[in-house]
Amino acid sequence: MSLDILRELAIAIGLGLLVGLQREWADKKVAGIRTFPLITLLGALCGLLMQQTGAPWAVAAGLVAMAVLFWIGAGAQAAQPSGVTTEVAGLVMFVVGALVVNGMAAIALVTTGVVSVLLHWKRPLHALVDRIGEDDLRAIVQLILIGMVILPILPDRAYGPYDVVNPFRIWLMVVLIVGISLAAYAAQRLLGARTGTLLAGVLGGLISSTATTVSYARLTRAGAIEPRAAAIVVMTASTVVFGRVLFEVAVVAPSLLGAVAAPLGVMMGFMVAVSAGAFLISRSDIRPPDQHEPPSDLRAAVVFGLLYAGVLLAVAAVKERFGDTALYAVAGLSGLTDMDAITLSTAQLMDRGTIEVATGWRLILVGAIANLVFKAGAVAVLGAPAMLRHIAALFGISAAGGLVLLAAWPG
């Protein structure tokens, strides 16, 4: 069975779950969180049947059947509140039978498993919907708007005097900020304050430590999370960044990984120790958020997107004017907003022999220290004063360790 087909079926089910979640909030509904995934799955199966067998009637028959079911369901809804989940499941299983006899048994098996799970999970799914408040739903819809409606229509090309302002990539940062904020809120509620703090820090470092910093700073300003816990998340995310940096070096210049991993690994180990110490000292003070409202303010995220674009222009201007004569200045400016750019470009230069390895890892480390400075500034502008105090201490210790490493490492 093709992985592309599985991916398409998964997308169809996911989109159905999104719409079904919203319809569960309707005062009167014929279909909800289980029925809509079945409907989109039915449409996908009918389309697949049409592609594989050349039967043009498949999609049309599915549409007619759904229209009849909704007409019947709407009439029944007036007399007695009930959905049409069983009826739609029956239609899906009809198509499953057609798939089996057309040599697509694997897809039929997967589909049957999905239908069984959706039918069996009636109580858990409805209980999940009951736990979601109106503010939660508004935040989810907002993320869908900026990520699935606005982002795809933005041009993915560079503009401006230095061809560095890419609307798609800048708005992607806004989507990341809002998405991480929502994920952090969900982690706190579902996993508890302590477990959610560590997990959010690790995931934030893998996705974007800068976006994570902005997101958690906004949460502390809104009073939705304890500043000490937010600082630990940001510190953890900033530590995980070094793991991502080493992975990128391994991909671009694998022969140089050993030479680069030694000093950068020492820096990562030092920051792990700082993060662990901060967590052990503060874990008794980490408590669940005082407010149980999801983040929904886009203003701070958009402001960061504009600031991000401004820094990109500044970096391009410095490179244009000074070139490689100001490598460390360029590394510092590049690292302000994006560690990936300085890491990948430096790894390529080392691999080509343009710069020495001893210079290369130092450029990456300078970029990392600059990134800490930038994130501390973001906390100062967007976060609560208490979070800034914690971040200043954690980042200050980390930056001092990095400067010592720059000066004392041999070679």
Secondary structure per residue as TSV (DSSP state, phi and psi in degrees):
chain	resnum	aa	ss	phi	psi
A	1	M	-	360.0	134.2
A	2	S	-	-68.4	137.4
A	3	L	H	-66.4	-29.4
A	4	D	H	-63.3	-39.5
A	5	I	H	-66.4	-42.2
A	6	L	H	-60.7	-41.7
A	7	R	H	-63.5	-41.3
A	8	E	H	-65.6	-40.3
A	9	L	H	-64.0	-41.4
A	10	A	H	-63.7	-40.2
A	11	I	H	-63.5	-43.0
A	12	A	H	-60.6	-44.0
A	13	I	H	-64.9	-43.2
A	14	G	H	-61.4	-43.9
A	15	L	H	-64.3	-37.9
A	16	G	H	-64.5	-38.1
A	17	L	H	-63.7	-39.1
A	18	L	H	-61.5	-49.9
A	19	V	H	-67.5	-39.3
A	20	G	H	-62.6	-35.9
A	21	L	H	-60.8	-44.7
A	22	Q	H	-65.6	-40.0
A	23	R	H	-70.9	-21.6
A	24	E	T	-62.7	-22.8
A	25	W	T	-85.9	-7.2
A	26	A	S	-69.9	145.1
A	27	D	S	-64.0	-39.5
A	28	K	S	-129.1	123.3
A	29	K	-	-137.1	145.0
A	30	V	S	-96.6	-31.4
A	31	A	S	-131.3	147.8
A	32	G	-	-136.5	-144.9
A	33	I	T	-69.8	-21.4
A	34	R	T	-96.4	-33.3
A	35	T	H	-73.1	-41.2
A	36	F	H	-63.4	-42.6
A	37	P	H	-59.1	-35.8
A	38	L	H	-66.3	-36.9
A	39	I	H	-66.2	-48.1
A	40	T	H	-65.7	-34.3
A	41	L	H	-64.5	-40.9
A	42	L	H	-61.3	-44.5
A	43	G	H	-61.9	-42.0
A	44	A	H	-64.2	-40.8
A	45	L	H	-67.0	-40.1
A	46	C	H	-63.3	-42.3
A	47	G	H	-64.0	-39.3
A	48	L	H	-65.1	-41.5
A	49	L	H	-62.2	-38.6
A	50	M	H	-66.4	-40.8
A	51	Q	H	-67.1	-42.3
A	52	Q	H	-78.7	-31.4
A	53	T	H	-111.0	-11.4
A	54	G	-	72.9	23.4
A	55	A	-	-91.2	101.7
A	56	P	T	-68.2	-15.8
A	57	W	H	-78.9	-13.6
A	58	A	H	-60.7	-52.1
A	59	V	H	-68.2	-40.9
A	60	A	H	-62.1	-41.6
A	61	A	H	-64.9	-39.3
A	62	G	H	-63.3	-41.0
A	63	L	H	-64.4	-43.0
A	64	V	H	-63.3	-43.9
A	65	A	H	-61.9	-42.0
A	66	M	H	-66.1	-39.0
A	67	A	H	-62.1	-42.2
A	68	V	H	-65.0	-43.0
A	69	L	H	-62.6	-42.5
A	70	F	H	-67.2	-34.8
A	71	W	H	-64.8	-42.9
A	72	I	H	-67.4	-43.5
A	73	G	H	-63.9	-38.3
A	74	A	H	-64.2	-38.1
A	75	G	H	-68.0	-39.9
A	76	A	H	-69.0	-30.7
A	77	Q	H	-63.6	-34.3
A	78	A	H	-66.2	-33.9
A	79	A	H	-88.5	-39.8
A	80	Q	S	-152.4	125.5
A	81	P	-	-62.6	112.5
A	82	S	-	-159.8	154.3
A	83	G	-	-99.3	-167.4
A	84	V	-	-125.4	31.0
A	85	T	H	-60.4	-46.2
A	86	T	H	-62.6	-40.4
A	87	E	H	-64.8	-44.4
A	88	V	H	-65.5	-40.2
A	89	A	H	-59.9	-37.8
A	90	G	H	-62.9	-40.7
A	91	L	H	-63.9	-42.0
A	92	V	H	-60.5	-45.1
A	93	M	H	-66.8	-27.2
A	94	F	H	-62.5	-45.5
A	95	V	H	-66.8	-35.0
A	96	V	H	-58.1	-42.7
A	97	G	H	-60.2	-40.3
A	98	A	H	-65.4	-35.2
A	99	L	H	-64.9	-40.6
A	100	V	H	-60.6	-47.3
A	101	V	H	-75.1	-10.8
A	102	N	T	-101.9	18.9
A	103	G	T	79.4	20.9
A	104	M	-	-118.1	52.6
A	105	A	H	-65.5	-35.2
A	106	A	H	-62.7	-44.5
A	107	I	H	-64.1	-38.8
A	108	A	H	-61.8	-40.1
A	109	L	H	-64.8	-44.9
A	110	V	H	-61.6	-44.3
A	111	T	H	-62.7	-42.9
A	112	T	H	-61.5	-39.2
A	113	G	H	-63.0	-42.3
A	114	V	H	-63.5	-44.9
A	115	V	H	-61.4	-43.1
A	116	S	H	-62.0	-42.3
A	117	V	H	-64.9	-45.0
A	118	L	H	-62.9	-40.1
A	119	L	H	-69.6	-38.0
A	120	H	H	-74.8	-30.3
A	121	W	T	-88.9	34.8
A	122	K	H	-61.6	-51.6
A	123	R	H	-67.7	-46.5
A	124	P	H	-60.1	-40.2
A	125	L	H	-68.0	-42.2
A	126	H	H	-69.9	-33.1
A	127	A	H	-66.4	-36.6
A	128	L	H	-62.2	-43.4
A	129	V	H	-63.3	-39.0
A	130	D	H	-63.6	-29.3
A	131	R	H	-79.8	-17.4
A	132	I	-	-85.9	122.1
A	133	G	-	-87.4	176.0
A	134	E	H	-63.6	-37.9
A	135	D	H	-65.4	-37.7
A	136	D	H	-62.1	-45.9
A	137	L	H	-64.1	-38.7
A	138	R	H	-63.2	-40.2
A	139	A	H	-65.7	-39.7
A	140	I	H	-64.3	-45.0
A	141	V	H	-63.2	-38.0
A	142	Q	H	-63.4	-42.7
A	143	L	H	-63.4	-40.2
A	144	I	H	-61.9	-41.4
A	145	L	I	-61.1	-50.3
A	146	I	I	-77.6	-26.5
A	147	G	I	-95.5	-32.7
A	148	M	I	-110.1	-12.7
A	149	V	I	-110.5	-53.9
A	150	I	I	-77.9	-48.3
A	151	L	H	-56.0	-47.1
A	152	P	H	-63.7	-23.7
A	153	I	H	-91.1	-6.9
A	154	L	S	-77.3	143.5
A	155	P	-	-70.8	132.2
A	156	D	-	-96.2	66.7
A	157	R	S	-150.0	159.1
A	158	A	-	-88.1	142.7
A	159	Y	B	-128.8	177.1
A	160	G	T	96.4	175.0
A	161	P	T	-64.8	-25.1
A	162	Y	T	-116.5	10.8
A	163	D	T	54.7	46.3
A	164	V	-	-122.7	-11.5
A	165	V	B	-88.9	103.1
A	166	N	-	-107.9	108.5
A	167	P	H	-55.8	-39.9
A	168	F	H	-62.9	-47.7
A	169	R	H	-71.7	-33.6
A	170	I	H	-68.7	-44.1
A	171	W	H	-67.9	-28.9
A	172	L	H	-60.0	-36.7
A	173	M	H	-62.7	-39.7
A	174	V	H	-62.5	-43.4
A	175	V	H	-61.5	-42.2
A	176	L	H	-61.4	-43.4
A	177	I	H	-61.3	-49.4
A	178	V	H	-65.8	-41.4
A	179	G	H	-64.5	-42.2
A	180	I	H	-67.4	-37.8
A	181	S	H	-58.8	-45.5
A	182	L	H	-67.4	-40.1
A	183	A	H	-65.1	-38.5
A	184	A	H	-63.6	-42.8
A	185	Y	H	-61.1	-44.3
A	186	A	H	-66.2	-40.4
A	187	A	H	-62.7	-39.9
A	188	Q	H	-63.3	-42.2
A	189	R	H	-74.6	-40.4
A	190	L	H	-84.1	-36.8
A	191	L	H	-104.4	-11.4
A	192	G	-	93.9	161.8
A	193	A	H	-63.7	-45.2
A	194	R	H	-73.3	-52.2
A	195	T	H	-62.3	-43.3
A	196	G	H	-61.4	-33.9
A	197	T	H	-64.0	-48.8
A	198	L	H	-66.3	-45.2
A	199	L	H	-63.6	-42.6
A	200	A	H	-63.0	-36.9
A	201	G	H	-65.6	-44.3
A	202	V	H	-64.2	-49.1
A	203	L	H	-64.2	-39.3
A	204	G	H	-62.1	-37.9
A	205	G	H	-67.9	-34.9
A	206	L	H	-71.7	-33.1
A	207	I	H	-87.8	-64.3
A	208	S	-	-167.4	109.9
A	209	S	H	-68.7	-31.1
A	210	T	H	-67.3	-46.7
A	211	A	H	-63.7	-37.1
A	212	T	H	-61.9	-42.6
A	213	T	H	-60.7	-47.6
A	214	V	H	-62.0	-42.8
A	215	S	H	-62.3	-47.6
A	216	Y	H	-73.2	-30.0
A	217	A	H	-62.7	-42.7
A	218	R	H	-61.8	-39.5
A	219	L	H	-64.5	-39.1
A	220	T	H	-70.0	-36.6
A	221	R	H	-64.1	-34.3
A	222	A	T	-82.5	-5.4
A	223	G	T	76.1	18.4
A	224	A	S	-89.0	-7.4
A	225	I	S	-153.0	150.3
A	226	E	-	-71.7	130.6
A	227	P	H	-55.6	-37.4
A	228	R	H	-65.6	-41.4
A	229	A	H	-64.4	-41.8
A	230	A	H	-61.9	-40.0
A	231	A	H	-64.2	-38.2
A	232	I	H	-66.9	-39.7
A	233	V	H	-58.8	-48.9
A	234	V	H	-64.7	-40.5
A	235	M	H	-64.0	-42.5
A	236	T	H	-62.3	-44.9
A	237	A	H	-61.4	-40.6
A	238	S	H	-67.2	-28.3
A	239	T	H	-74.2	-42.8
A	240	V	H	-62.9	-25.1
A	241	V	H	-54.0	-36.8
A	242	F	H	-66.2	-32.1
A	243	G	H	-64.1	-40.6
A	244	R	H	-66.9	-38.3
A	245	V	H	-60.6	-46.4
A	246	L	H	-63.9	-36.8
A	247	F	H	-63.3	-42.4
A	248	E	H	-65.0	-39.8
A	249	V	H	-63.4	-39.5
A	250	A	H	-62.7	-33.8
A	251	V	H	-75.8	-44.8
A	252	V	H	-82.0	-41.9
A	253	A	-	-137.3	71.5
A	254	P	G	-61.6	-30.4
A	255	S	G	-69.4	-18.4
A	256	L	G	-100.7	-0.2
A	257	L	H	-59.4	-42.4
A	258	G	H	-59.3	-43.8
A	259	A	H	-68.9	-34.7
A	260	V	H	-81.5	-34.8
A	261	A	H	-66.2	-29.5
A	262	A	H	-62.7	-58.5
A	263	P	H	-69.2	-41.4
A	264	L	H	-69.2	-31.9
A	265	G	H	-65.6	-37.7
A	266	V	H	-62.7	-42.7
A	267	M	H	-63.4	-42.1
A	268	M	H	-64.5	-42.1
A	269	G	H	-62.1	-38.9
A	270	F	H	-62.8	-43.1
A	271	M	H	-71.4	-30.4
A	272	V	H	-62.1	-43.3
A	273	A	H	-63.7	-41.2
A	274	V	H	-64.0	-44.1
A	275	S	H	-63.5	-44.8
A	276	A	H	-63.9	-41.6
A	277	G	H	-62.1	-42.3
A	278	A	H	-63.9	-38.5
A	279	F	H	-68.6	-44.1
A	280	L	H	-64.7	-37.6
A	281	I	H	-70.5	-34.9
A	282	S	H	-105.2	-2.5
A	283	R	G	-61.8	-30.6
A	284	S	G	-71.9	-18.6
A	285	D	G	-94.3	-10.8
A	286	I	-	-76.2	119.6
A	287	R	-	-129.1	161.8
A	288	P	-	-60.3	156.3
A	289	P	-	-59.4	144.4
A	290	D	S	-70.3	-30.7
A	291	Q	-	-110.1	142.5
A	292	H	-	-112.7	49.8
A	293	E	-	-117.6	135.5
A	294	P	-	-72.7	154.8
A	295	P	-	-66.5	134.8
A	296	S	-	-140.4	0.7
A	297	D	-	-86.2	118.6
A	298	L	-	-86.1	-14.1
A	299	R	H	-59.2	-48.5
A	300	A	H	-64.3	-36.8
A	301	A	H	-66.1	-41.8
A	302	V	H	-66.7	-40.2
A	303	V	H	-58.6	-43.0
A	304	F	H	-63.4	-39.5
A	305	G	H	-59.0	-41.7
A	306	L	H	-66.9	-40.3
A	307	L	H	-63.9	-40.1
A	308	Y	H	-60.1	-43.7
A	309	A	H	-63.5	-39.2
A	310	G	H	-63.4	-40.7
A	311	V	H	-67.5	-37.8
A	312	L	H	-58.8	-42.9
A	313	L	H	-63.6	-41.2
A	314	A	H	-63.8	-42.9
A	315	V	H	-61.2	-44.3
A	316	A	H	-63.3	-38.2
A	317	A	H	-65.2	-42.0
A	318	V	H	-64.7	-43.1
A	319	K	H	-63.1	-40.5
A	320	E	H	-64.5	-37.9
A	321	R	H	-84.0	-41.9
A	322	F	H	-106.2	-20.9
A	323	G	G	62.7	-144.4
A	324	D	G	-81.1	-0.4
A	325	T	G	-73.3	-13.6
A	326	A	G	-125.4	53.4
A	327	L	H	-58.3	-44.5
A	328	Y	H	-70.8	-34.5
A	329	A	H	-65.3	-42.3
A	330	V	H	-65.4	-41.7
A	331	A	H	-61.5	-43.1
A	332	G	H	-62.7	-43.7
A	333	L	H	-67.5	-40.9
A	334	S	H	-63.9	-40.1
A	335	G	H	-71.2	-12.4
A	336	L	H	-55.2	-45.0
A	337	T	H	-115.2	-19.7
A	338	D	-	-149.3	110.0
A	339	M	H	-76.8	-27.7
A	340	D	H	-63.1	-41.8
A	341	A	H	-63.1	-48.9
A	342	I	H	-68.6	-34.8
A	343	T	H	-66.8	-50.6
A	344	L	H	-66.4	-43.2
A	345	S	H	-66.2	-41.6
A	346	T	H	-66.8	-41.1
A	347	A	H	-60.6	-39.8
A	348	Q	H	-65.9	-41.1
A	349	L	H	-64.2	-39.7
A	350	M	H	-66.2	-41.6
A	351	D	H	-64.0	-34.8
A	352	R	H	-80.0	-12.3
A	353	G	T	84.1	9.9
A	354	T	S	-66.9	-38.6
A	355	I	S	-128.1	155.1
A	356	E	-	-74.8	155.6
A	357	V	H	-61.7	-40.4
A	358	A	H	-61.1	-34.3
A	359	T	H	-76.6	-38.0
A	360	G	H	-61.8	-50.7
A	361	W	H	-67.8	-28.9
A	362	R	H	-68.5	-37.8
A	363	L	H	-61.0	-42.9
A	364	I	H	-63.3	-41.8
A	365	L	H	-67.5	-38.1
A	366	V	H	-61.2	-42.2
A	367	G	H	-61.3	-38.5
A	368	A	H	-66.8	-40.9
A	369	I	H	-65.7	-41.1
A	370	A	H	-62.6	-35.8
A	371	N	H	-63.9	-37.3
A	372	L	H	-62.7	-41.3
A	373	V	H	-62.8	-43.9
A	374	F	H	-63.0	-43.2
A	375	K	H	-67.9	-34.7
A	376	A	H	-63.6	-38.6
A	377	G	H	-64.2	-38.9
A	378	A	H	-63.0	-39.5
A	379	V	H	-65.2	-39.9
A	380	A	H	-62.1	-37.0
A	381	V	H	-82.7	-40.6
A	382	L	H	-106.9	-17.3
A	383	G	S	-103.9	178.8
A	384	A	-	-76.5	148.5
A	385	P	H	-55.7	-35.8
A	386	A	H	-64.1	-37.7
A	387	M	H	-66.7	-37.9
A	388	L	H	-61.3	-39.3
A	389	R	H	-62.1	-44.6
A	390	H	H	-66.1	-43.9
A	391	I	H	-65.6	-40.0
A	392	A	H	-59.6	-40.2
A	393	A	H	-68.6	-48.2
A	394	L	H	-66.7	-46.8
A	395	F	H	-69.6	-33.5
A	396	G	H	-62.8	-44.7
A	397	I	H	-62.6	-43.3
A	398	S	H	-64.6	-46.5
A	399	A	H	-62.7	-39.7
A	400	A	H	-62.2	-42.0
A	401	G	H	-62.5	-38.8
A	402	G	H	-65.3	-40.5
A	403	L	H	-65.5	-39.5
A	404	V	H	-62.1	-41.3
A	405	L	H	-63.6	-41.7
A	406	L	H	-58.8	-40.4
A	407	A	H	-82.8	-34.0
A	408	A	H	-97.0	-20.4
A	409	W	S	-67.3	130.6
A	410	P	-	-69.4	150.0
A	411	G	-	92.0	360.0
